[in-house]
Amino acid sequence: MLEALHRPGDIVARYGGEEFCALLPNTDMAGAEKIGEKLRSSVEKLQIPHAQSHVSNVVTISVGVAAAVPNSLLTSPEQLQELADTRLYQAKKEGRNRMVS
C-alpha cells in the first residue's frame, strides 16, 4: 500500500480507531485523487480475507479526499480534516471500497 506514497514528505498516520490520514504536502486535488485511488486499489489487491465483512470477502478501504491550495475556501487545517472526513463517510455510505473527492 505504501508504494502509492513515494515522496519523502508524504505521511500516513492512524487517525481514530479504524481510520488513517495521508498528508500529501504540495499536492493538488487531482494528485490527491490519484494517490487515494492507488491506496484503495493497493489494499484490495492484497486479497486479505475478511469473512465478517458485508461488503467484500477481502479487506478494502474507503477514501475521502480533500485538498487545500493557497487562496482556497478552506482556511484552517481543521476545515480540511472535516471535509476529508465528510467525504470518507460519504464513501462508506455509498457502499464502501471507493473514493469520494
N, C-alpha and C positions, 0 to 999 in steps of 0.2 A: 504494500500500500504506500509506503513512504517513497517509492520511486517517483510518485507524482510530485513530490516536493523535493526538488533538487538544488535549489538555491540556498546558499549559506544562511540567509536571513529568514527563511521560511520556518515556521514553528508550529508544531501540533502539541496541544496540551489537553488533558482531561478537564472537562468543564461540567460539573454536575455528575450524577450517578452513571448515566449511560451516554453522556454527551461529550464530544470533543470539539475543540475550536482550532481551526487552522488560521494563523495570522500570516498574511502574504504581503509584506511591505512592497510598495511601488507596483501594485498590480491593479489594473482597471477591471471593470465588471466582466468584460469578455475573457480576460485572462483568468479571473477567479472562477467563472463558469467552466472553463476548460479544465482547470485543476479539480474543481468539485466533481465533475463527471469522471475524471480519471480516478479519483479516490473511490467514488461509488462503484465503478466497474472493476477496479482492482480488488476490492473486498469481495464482490460477487464471484470473481474468477478464482478466489481461493477455495471455493466449494467446501467451506467448513460446515459440516452437518448441523442442523438446528431443528431437531424433532419437535420442539414445543411451539414453533412459530406457526401462526395462522396465515402468514404472508408467503413464505418460501420454505423449502426444505433445507436451505443453506442460509448462513448468516449474510445479511445485507445491511446497508446503511441508507439513511435518508439524509439529504444535504440541503441546508438553507444557505443561500449565498447573498452577501451584501458587500458593497464596496463604497468607499468614500474617496473622493478626489478633491483637490483644492477647489474651493468655491462651490462645493455641493451643498445640498439642503441639510445634510447630516452635519451637525455642529459639535457633536461630542462622541467619544468612544462608546458611551452608554447607549446613544441612539443607534449606532452601528450594530452593537450587540443585540439590541432589541429587535431591529429589523431582520438580522440573520436568524434570530430565534423564532420570530413570527413565520418566516419562510420555512424553517425546519419543521415547525408544527403543521404548516400547510402541506408540506411534502408527506408527512405522516398521515394526515387526514385524507389525502388523495390516493392513498394506497400503499405508501412506503416504497422503499427501493427506488427512489427517484430524487432528482434535484429540482429545487424551485429557486428561481432568482428573480 
